[in-house]
């Protein structure tokens, strides 16, 4: 059930320009999979530019682009070879500049990814370091070390890579002998940078200025807790300070970045990818002289359960309150199993460890994903939407092994399916080899798309009153125009056991039914929006927005 028509162009949000990020709706663009503008089967900047009217009609305030820089794409672009160049697969620097300007004409700001922990093994610095040999100044920008064992045949530590396997790779020295090892907390194609080196610090500050000068409104900081390492390289020991996660010195980096951001007349924002269980440690990244906001992964990881989600909301609001930061709410991203699939599983929480063959009730997951969309959109703070979630796309679990490109799949010997299933290119129409993803109707997408993409396409959902796309557009329009949803006011309601309810402002309420039975609605003046048909009651796994009686 929806009660609003979709606007052709989104109305401006009611927020002051220098604080836009506190209430913004940010849409994540994975460029490789959003839209293909040149007909080669790979998404690109031309495709995004052509779809800007769609994004404006959806009602988003900003676009967050995962890396579009020159890269061998060993890890989907997070292995950056040159921050000042656009990868040819996506376009040119001139096209990026045009996209930033054109998006702004639609009232949409641009956020780009910065990856401080590592670069690509094709980056000029790393190729110079390998060629220069042991003891060289070039190697000091990275973590080169002699190996253990009689002949240096063992890695310097037993640290594991986040992507599976060891976190060290041995190089062949210029004279052909097996030589030093270099640290990579992710794939071997992603050597970690040494942030105690002044050139590393200066380079990243210059990169920030490079993009801020081109009109970028902010940066999303990848793996923000990991750049600083203990120089002694101790082994991981329970009860001891972590040698490379959330070290105190990392805050010096973001204080210097904040100074760069604050040097611009128009607000430039820093948004951190901060995975931490300790709420107090998390909040340190949001102090007034560091980041403006950070992703709320706890909310995304929780299962479909009223008590669990209420606890996460309470913890989030409490951790942000002391530093007066605006919370963020997100259901998924390019690393996470899509909500339609996740919420249809017996264990609906998100864990990094994926497995094949997990049973999923997609009908149940779709119903819950609709309710989750209204729940997250009604909370105070900013909202992040991963491309395709507004279409209700499920995870593509059955990609053939030969099509999978995520290094996680390869480095775990195929035990972990990796993240390709949430990166399958979007469907824009019901026909063609790529369902409208490519401008060439004969071109196939870089990852295989399932046949169900036709019925989930933008064209099929565009004017369908009960579609996920219509629900998202209606929710974002109400979020933009309802005074109670613009402020930070929030108070819990207790409508019934298993029903999550809260109030915003004087007359707005959101209720979500997590029980198996339909529940009565409280007295209200108007139903603003619902994720499913109400019939006088609130069905199971359904959310509703109400205007309360005064």
N, C-alpha and C positions, 0 to 999 in steps of 0.2 A: 504494500500500500504506500503510495506517495501522494502528496497533496500539492506539489508545486510543479510547474512546467519548467523545462530547462531553458535558461537564458541564452541568448545568442552570444552575448559578451558579458563577462563578469563585471559586476559593479565594484568600485574600489572599496577596500576594507576600511573600516572606521578605526584607524590607528595612526598615531603620529609617525611621520616618515623615519625618524631616527630610532624608533622602537618597533619597526615592522616585524622583525624576527621573533618577537615575543609571542605573537599570535598568528604567525604566518602558516599557510598551507604550502608545504614544500613537496614537490613532485620529483621523485628520483628517476633520472634518465640513465639507462644503461645503453649508451649510444649504439653499440653493436646490434642491439635487438629492438630498438624502438621503431625506426622506419628507414627504409633504404631508398635514397633519392637518386642514385645513379644506376640502378638496375643490376648490381653485381651480387646481390644476395646478402650483403652485409650492411647493417645500419650505418648511417653517417649524418653529418651535420646538415646536409641538404634535406634529408628526410625530416629532421627535427624542425627546420625552418618552414617546411611545407605544412607541418602539423601544428604550428603555433596557434592558429585559430581554434583548433580542437582543445588545446591546453587552456586557452583563455576562456572558452565556453565551459570547461570543467570547473573553473573557478580557483585556479592555483595562483599563489603569490610569487613563487620562486621555483626555479628548476635547479636541482642538484645533479651535476654530471659526474658520473664515475670517470676515471681518467680517459681523456681524449688525446693525450700526448703521444709523441713518437715512441713506439714500443714494439718489441718482438711479440707481444701478446702471449708470453709464457704463462701469465696469470691474469688474463683478461684486461691488461693495461696497467695493472698495479706494479708492473716491472717497467718503470719509466726510464727511457733512454735520453730524452731531451724535453725538459719542461717548457721550452720556448718554441716548440714546434708541434703542430698537430700531426697525428699519425696519418699518412696518406690514405689509409683505408677509410678514414673519417672525413678527410677534406684538407683544408689549408688554414693557416693562421688568419688570412683575410676572411675566410668563411666564418671562423669562430668569432671574430670581431663583429661581423655583420649579424650573426645570430644573437650575440649579446645585446646589440643595439635594437634589433627588431623585436626581441622578446620584451625589452623595456618599453617599447612603443605599445605593446599589449598590456602593460602594467605588470610584467613578470620580470623579476630579478634573476640573476645567474649566480650559482655557487659552484665552485670547482673543487676537485679533490687534490689534496697535497699528501704525499706519502713520505713522511720524514724518516721512517725507520730504515729504508733501503732504496736502492735504485736497481736498474737492470744491469745484468752482466755485460750488456752492450753499451752501457753509458761510457762516455769518453774517459771519465775518471778511472773506472775499473779496468778498462783495456790498457790504459797507461800503467796502472798499478801492477798488473800481471806482467807486462813487458819490462817494467823497471827492475823487478827482482827483489829479493829479500833485503830488508834494511833501508829501502828507498823511502823518500819523502812521500811519494805517491801512495805507497801502501798504508801510510799513517791515517789516511782518510777512512780506512776500513778496519776490520778486525782480522788481520793476518797474524797467525801464530804457528810456531813449530809444533809438530805433532808429538804425541807421547810414544813410548816404545823405543826399542833399540835403534830403529831406523826411521823414527817419526811416522810410523805406519798407522798409528791410532790417532783419532781426532783429539784436539786439545782438551775437550770436556765431553761429558756424556749428555749434554743438553739435547733435547729432542726438537725437531722442527714442528711448528704448528701444523704443517701439511703432511706430517708423517715422515718417518726416517730420521736420520741424524741431522743436526743443525750445522754441520761442517762439511766442506768439500775441499779436497786437496787439488792444488794446481800443478801443472807441469811447468817447471821453470824455463826461462829462455834458453838454457843450455840443454834442455831435454830431460833433466832429472826430475823425479817426483819431489815436490817441494813443500812449501808451507800450505796451511789450511786457512780457509776464510769462513767467517761466520755468516749464516743465513737462517734467520728464525722462521723463514717461510720457504719458498722453493729455492733450489740451488741457483736458479737464474736471478735471484734477488739478494745480492750481497748487502749485508747490514753496514750502515754508515757509522763512523766513530764521531759522536757528537761532542767529544772533548776537543776536536780539531776546529780551530777558528774558521777555516775555509768552509767547512760544512755549515756552520752557523750563518756566515755571510751569504753563502750561495742561496740558502733557503729564504732569507730575508729579501734578497734581490728577486727571487722568483715570486714572492708575494707581491712585491711592488710591480713587477712585470704585468701580472694579471689584474691587480687593482687599478693600474693605470689604464687598462683596457675596458674598464667599467664593470668588472666582476664585483658583486656585492658582498661576497664572503667566500670562505674556504671551509671545506669539511676535512678534518685532519684524521687520516687513516691510522689505525693502531696507535692511538695517541699516547698510550701508557708505556710504550716499548722502546723508544729510541735510546735511552740512556742505559748503559751497562756498567756493572761493577768492574773496574779495570783489572781486578784480581781474578776475574772469571771463575768464581767458586762454583762447585757443583750445587745442584738444587737440593736443599736440605730442609725438611719440615721444621718449622719454628724459627728459621733464620730469615733475614731480609731477602727478598727475591732478587736475584742478580740482574734481572732485566725487565721486570714489570713494576711500574708505579714507583720508581725510585725518586727520592725527594728532588734530585737535581733536574728532573724533567720539567719542573715548573719554571725554571729559568728560561727554558726555550720559549714557553708560551707567554711569559711576561715580555720577552723581547718582541715576539710576534704581535702581541696586543699593542705595543708601542707603535709598531708599523701601521697596524690597522687604525689606530686612533689619530694618526697623522693626517688622515684624509678628512676633508670637509664633510663629505657624505659618509654615513656610517658604513664601515666594513666589518663583517662579523666573523668570528672564529667558532666553529662547531666541531666538537670532538667526538671521535669514536672511542668511548671510554668504557671498557668492560671491567667492572670492579664490583665485587660483592659488598665491600665495606662502604656504607653510605657516607661516612665522614670523610674517607679518603676520596670518594667520588666528588664530593662537594668542593674539595680543594681546587679542582680544575675550573670551578665556576666562580672563583673569587673575583672581585671587581677589576683586578688588573690582569686576569688571564682570559679564559674563554667566555664567550657570551652564552653558549648553551652546549649541551652534550646529549648524545642519544640515550634514550631510556630503554636499555636492553632488558631490564628486569620485567617490565610490563609485557614485552614481546615474548619472553621465555615462559611465562606462566601458562598453566593449562586452563581450559575452559571451565572455570570454577568460580563461583561468586566470592567465597572467602579468600581464595588466593588472589584474585584480581583486586578485591577491596584492600587487601594488605599491601599489594604493590602500589596502588594509588596513594594510600596513606604514606607509605615509605617514601615515595617519589616527592610528594608535596612537602613532607617533613624535611627531606634532605636538601631541597632547593630553598626552603624558607630562610634559613640563616644567612645565605649569601644573596638573597633576593633575586635569584635567577628564575627564569621561566622554564618550566618543565617541557619535555617533548614526549610525544606519544607516537608510537610506530608499531605496526603489525608485522611488517616483513621488510626485507631488502634483498639485494642481489646475492646474499650469502645464506638465505634462510628459506626453508620449506614454505611454500605459499600457504596462506591461511585457509583457503578452501580445502586443501588436502590435510593440513595439520589439525584443524579443528574437527575433522571427520575420523580421527584415529582414537583408539582407546586411550593412549597417552598423547594428549594434545599439547603438551609442553614442547618447547623447542630445545633440542640438544644439538651440539655441533656434530656429534657422532651419528651419522646416518647409516641406515642399513637398507638392503633390498627386501622387497616382498612384505612390507608392512600393510596389513589390511586397512582400507580406507572406505568410509561411507561418504561419498562425495555429496549426496543430497543433504545429509546432516551437516557436513562441513560447509556447504554453500549457505545454508540457513544461518549457521553460527557466524560465518564470515560477514554476512549482511548485518547481523546484530552487533558484531564487534566494530564494524565501521561506524555505526552510530554512537556506540559507547566511546570510542577513542575521539571522535569528532566533537563530542560534547564536553570534554574535559578542558580545564583551563591550561593554556600554554600553546605551543606550536604543534602542528600535525604533519607527519611525513607519510607520503603515499608512494609505494613502489609501483612503477609502471606495470600495468596489467591487472593490479588488484582491483582497480575500478571496473574491470570487465569480469571479475570473478574467475580469472584463469586458475586452473589447478596446477599443481606440480606435474611435470611430465616425467613419470617414474620409469617409463619403459624405453628410454633412449638406447639404441644399440651401442655396444662397447666401442665400436670403431668411430662412432660419432662424438663420443664424449671428449671434451678438451680440457676440463678442469684438472690442474696438476694434482689435486687431492686424490682423484681417481687413480692416477698413474702411480703416485708415491705410496699409496696404500695397497698396491697390487690388485686394485679393483674391489677391495673390500668395502670401501666407502664410495657410494655413487657420485659424490662430489656435488657441485652446485649448479651444474648445467641445467637441471630440471626446472629451475626457477628463472632461467635466462633464455628460454626459447623465445624467438622473435614474436612480436605481437601480431594478431590478426586484425586487419582493418576492413576487409570485405569478405564476402562468402565464397568468392571464386578465385581462380588463378592458382599457380603452383605454390605461391606463398601467402595466399589469402590477403592480398593487397599490401603485404609488407614491403614488397619491391615494386618499383615503377614498371619493371618489365614483368608482365604476367607469366612469362615462361621461366623466370628465374626462381630457383629454389633457395630457401633461407639457409644460412650457415649452420643452423641446428635444425633437425627435422621437426616439423609441426604436426600435431595429431589432427585427425579428421574433425574432432569436436571443435576445433578452432573456428570453423565456419559459423556455427550457431552462437559462438561467444564473441564474434567480431564486432567491431565498432558499428559497422553498417547495420548489422542485425539488431543491435541494442539501442541504436540512436533514438528511435521514436517509440520504443516499447515501454509502456508505463511501468511494468513490473521488473524491468531489467536492473542489473547491478549498476550499470552506467547511469541510469536515470536516478537511482537511489543516491549515488555519490554526488551527482550534480545538485540534487535537491538539498542534500545535507550541507554541502559547501555553500550554497546560496543562503540557507538559513543561518549557518555559522557566521556568514559575512554580514548579515543584515539584522540579526537579533541582538539587541543591546545586552541582554544578560550573558551572551556567549562571548562578548568582546572583553569583558573585565576579568578579574581573577577571583571573584566571589565563588565559593564552593561550600556546600554543606550536605552531609549524608541524610538520606531519608531511610526509614525502615518499613517499607510497605508490607513485606511478608518474608518468612524464612526462604532463602534461596533466590530471592529477588533483589538485585542490586539496584539501588535508587539514590539519586542525588539531585540537589537543587542548585541552580545557578541564578543569581539575581533574585528578584522578588517573585517571578512568576514562571520560570522555566524549570522543567524537571525531565530527567532521563531515567527510564526504568528498563532493566534487562532481566528477563525471566530465565534463570538457570535450572529450574525444576522441570520435571517431566510432565507437569499438569498446567493447564491454563490458569492464570491468576487474575483476580479482579484488579481493575484500574482505580486509582484514587480519584476523588472528585477533581474535575478539571473543566476548564472552559472550552478547550479546543485540542484536538489531536493535530500536532504540527507535522509529524512524519513518523512512519513506522516501517520496520524492516520486513514485516509480513502482514497478512490480513488479521484484523483484530476481532471482529464479530462480537464486540462488547467486552471481550476478555483479552488478556495478554498471553498468547500461546507460548509454549515451551520454546526456548532458544530464539526469542524474539525481543527486539528493543523498540521502544517508543519514546518520542519526544512530545511532551505535553505543555500546553499553556495552562497554568494552574488558576483556579479561582482566587480572586483577591479577598 
